[in-house]
Amino acid sequence: MNESAPLSQHTPLFQPRFDIGAQRIDCGREPDVATHAAADDFASWPLLDYSDCEPTEDQAAINRWLAEAALEGRDVLHVGTGNSSVARLLAGKARRIESVTVAHNEWRHGRELGLADYSVHLLNKHSLAFAERFEAGAFDCILDNNLASFACCQRHLERYFETLVRLLKPDGFVLTHWLGMQWTLDVGVDDVEPVWRLDAGKLRAIASVYGLSVQREDELFFLRRADRN
Ligand SMILES: C[S@@+](CC[C@H](N)C(=O)[O-])C[C@H]1O[C@@H](n2cnc3c(N)ncnc32)[C@H](O)[C@@H]1O
């Protein structure tokens, strides 16, 4: 391989699997925990570190649903750790709870809770490291109230959806919320393309590409394998 050849000659071109109008198809940078650090530094309110905040309105709505759900013995993945409200709610009920965050303080706070069967991972959900962290079919329930809110580009958002599908058990589901779907990082630095503000139609269009169907229950949206029995 010619070391001095442009990157495009080394890397197979990314072919998007859907088109909802995104302009930034490939940001060209492997996502890591610092991807939105500049926006976080710039914002005068908490953007990435919710270790010291109450859950957002959408997270709280998801938690109300979780409190009534039959998750005994289930494996749960929480994307966007916040103050570990999900782990505190489900500890002793779920079989295991894994959580993912890009915020060091959330990672530290979650670990210091010392909850049994709870692990926090400092990882960007769009990264290869996240795609490879857990075994295939590991989770019954994956929670992410900000599914596309931090999308750096279409290529990495697609990688995230591929990972979600890979991680779901056959009867598993991804749960998200209307409020978080509509929110994208928009502080004037390193903003996320507004196209990633999802509505029900966009979510269905994206999900269908990954073989997922979408069921709406009021403001909650459940994504499940369309081909399950
Ligand atoms: C607005 S806070 C919400 C926290 C919590 N889910 C809640 O709603 O209360 C956004 C969360 O998403 C996490 N986050 C943002 N971008 C991420 C990414 N690319 N990968 C993993 N976590 C990310 C942040 O670290 C933080 O935990």
The ligand as a MOL file (V3000), in Angstrom:
LIG
                    3D

  0  0  0     0  0            999 V3000
M  V30 BEGIN CTAB
M  V30 COUNTS 27 29 0 0 0
M  V30 BEGIN ATOM
M  V30 1 C -28.1210 15.3190 28.2120 0
M  V30 2 S -27.2170 14.0510 29.0720 0 CHG=1
M  V30 3 C -28.5530 12.9730 29.5260 0
M  V30 4 C -28.2370 12.0200 30.6460 0
M  V30 5 C -29.3840 11.0740 30.9890 0
M  V30 6 N -29.6220 10.1200 29.9140 0
M  V30 7 C -30.6170 11.8740 31.2340 0
M  V30 8 O -31.3790 12.0650 30.2850 0
M  V30 9 O -30.8320 12.3300 32.3520 0 CHG=-1
M  V30 10 C -26.4940 13.2050 27.6740 0
M  V30 11 C -25.8550 11.8880 28.0330 0
M  V30 12 O -25.4060 11.2430 26.8510 0
M  V30 13 C -24.0330 10.9570 26.9660 0
M  V30 14 N -23.4750 11.0240 25.6130 0
M  V30 15 C -23.4660 12.0510 24.7490 0
M  V30 16 N -22.8990 11.7060 23.5950 0
M  V30 17 C -22.5380 10.4200 23.7230 0
M  V30 18 C -21.9170 9.4830 22.8700 0
M  V30 19 N -21.5470 9.8310 21.6410 0
M  V30 20 N -21.6940 8.2540 23.3330 0
M  V30 21 C -22.0600 7.9010 24.5820 0
M  V30 22 N -22.6770 8.7200 25.4400 0
M  V30 23 C -22.9120 9.9730 25.0130 0
M  V30 24 C -23.4990 11.9930 27.9240 0
M  V30 25 O -22.2810 11.6160 28.5030 0
M  V30 26 C -24.6520 12.0090 28.9200 0
M  V30 27 O -24.5890 10.8730 29.7340 0
M  V30 END ATOM
M  V30 BEGIN BOND
M  V30 1 1 1 2
M  V30 2 1 2 3
M  V30 3 1 2 10
M  V30 4 1 3 4
M  V30 5 1 4 5
M  V30 6 1 5 6
M  V30 7 1 5 7
M  V30 8 2 7 8
M  V30 9 1 7 9
M  V30 10 1 10 11
M  V30 11 1 11 12
M  V30 12 1 11 26
M  V30 13 1 12 13
M  V30 14 1 13 14
M  V30 15 1 13 24
M  V30 16 1 14 15
M  V30 17 1 14 23
M  V30 18 2 15 16
M  V30 19 1 16 17
M  V30 20 1 17 18
M  V30 21 2 17 23
M  V30 22 1 18 19
M  V30 23 2 18 20
M  V30 24 1 20 21
M  V30 25 2 21 22
M  V30 26 1 22 23
M  V30 27 1 24 25
M  V30 28 1 24 26
M  V30 29 1 26 27
M  V30 END BOND
M  V30 END CTAB
M  END
